[in-house]
Amino acid sequence: MFNFYAGASNNGEANYNTLNIELKHPLEIANNFLGYNQHSFYGGFATKGANHNTINIKNDLTTTDLSQSYKDALNIVAARTLEGNADYNKVYINNSMSTLPVYIYTAKKNILNNQDFYPSSANNNEVVIKDFASFRNLTVLTEAKEASYNTINYNNVQSITDASNIDKGSKIIIRALDKANHNTIDIKNYSSNAADNAYLIMAYNEAAYNKIIINDTLLGVASDKREGILSIIAGLSNNGHDNTLIINNLNLDEYKNNNSIFIAPSAITGLSEAKSYNNTLCIGGNLIYLKTLS
């Protein structure tokens, strides 16, 4: 178990730190006394704010050995803070792979003494992943009270799983307690097999002017029963408006279970006063699926 920190503060902020990871020898997957493998990379680790931190990753992160513990994880955390802002943080991954489940956070919820702590804001953060393969699930997550102007970009990325993997899903989620506006998820040349594929921008009070763009993508299940869940929603909120979902060339696996595929530019939470309006769905190219869609 390794933890790497570019900058840390136990009672303050961690700002303007850079962590460059370019391993000559990948981390080994080992059978150890803990029974699992878990490594973490932090750009900024603080209590009162973490801003302008960057993590750059090149080359393979792990050896090709597969480990199967549900506790396995490779955490890449651009900003961790109990309060304050988590803005302008960046994660860049290029020409790399991992056989551990990969969890990437530009900003994240923290649980301390059974209490949830969120950054006040997660704005203008960026994740760019190019030429990357995860042999377990791959998740990118942004969590804060307010999340705006964040960008997540995939190009030539694979999340490779099979029915024997202990994995809960491959996801990109931008989640805010209050508002999530002007965020962009841009996926190109991507494939994922997972029990739960989720690509969501969501907030309780307002999700507006968000955009999800999907090009040349294959999404499938990781189950011999051909069962799973797929969710693609650009604005999930009590007030979702002016969100856009653009899909060009999407190949969907066979989902044999009912109520398993949800694709929409916007969706409401179910409250009677919730509203959704001025949203746009664009579908072009080839849409290949083995299930009746409505």
Summary of the structure (lengths in Angstrom):
residues: 294
radius of gyration: 18.6
end to end distance: 46.8
largest distance: 56.2
contacts: 1087
relative contact order: 0.10
helix: 0%
strand: 59%
